[in-house]
Amino acid sequence: MFRTTMAALAALTITAVGASAQTAFPFWLGTALIDTVSKQCTTQKSFVAPGDVVSSAYRAKTGISGEPNNPGINFYQSRSTLSFFRTGGNANANTMHGNGTGAGYLIRGNVTTIPNPSQQTYSMTFSFKVSPTTITETTDTITIDGWINNWRNIANCKVTFRAAYRLGAWQ
């Protein structure tokens, strides 16, 4: 039921634009429901709480020339964006399905990054259940159930979420 509801919400809020030329890569837009946050998140400024619904974007590797090296996921909170990218671990290198490690960036609304991504990334661990497990440039919908640890660069701040995405415009 949740996946159907989230997919319907994503479909209502996002208009998919078809690709006229495959000179760029696809991404998926949707929403994420925050299920739980650890105690460390509540004692620091994680700016997230159980029950929050946040806009999100997801990018898988589909084999198109020009795609970034690693899959990634973004969460858009008020005036900031949290960007996470897979860098290693056992997670699938194309989809982030499984357990893995990654790097994160906090991008503020004034288009500056804290920390500067060219100099200071922060580390995170994650575990995602991505469905479907094989994603192509024409996959219409994707769901992710998972968690991210070190949310917003707060040590041991673990956030669990469920998200649904629909194929968005090509960049």
Summary of the structure (lengths in Angstrom):
residues: 171
radius of gyration: 15.2
end to end distance: 31.2
largest distance: 47.8
contacts: 529
relative contact order: 0.26
helix: 12%
strand: 43%
